[in-house]
């Protein structure tokens, strides 16, 4: 730290005391911001772990239902049915701020143009796998939101 050279006057002493008080208040504010960011970070990490487990479960169910459909109907018929599905996905990304840190908010919506295919000659597992994959896609959007938030908050907390 550089050495300051001021004339030993009462005015300089008062000014330096005010500067010190101002610097201490700034330090306390930054410390409070860091504490709030750490609390938010820990909460989001807990949510991320929960959503990671939910995504893995949803994808496992979806692939299991798809495998059952392939076993019952055959790979070729299931492949033809996948071409008949007409679902539009709308993924919107907004942002929110936490103590000056911009965090994403991801929303996933589906617009279905049913009927996709005739229910005659199909099995329950087709509809089930379709619903499970839509659920997994929504969860993946939320999981990506949480992971990006964790990274941004961690980078902000890590700043000196």
Secondary structure by P-SEA (a helix, b strand, c coil): cbbbbbcccaaaaaaaaaaaaaaaaaaaaaaaaaaaaaaaaaaaaaaaaaaaaaaaaaaaaaaaaaaaaaaaccaaaaaaaaaabbbbbbbbbbbcccccbbbbbbbbbbbbcccccccccccaaaaaaaaaaaaaaaaaaaaaaaaaaaaaaaaaaacc
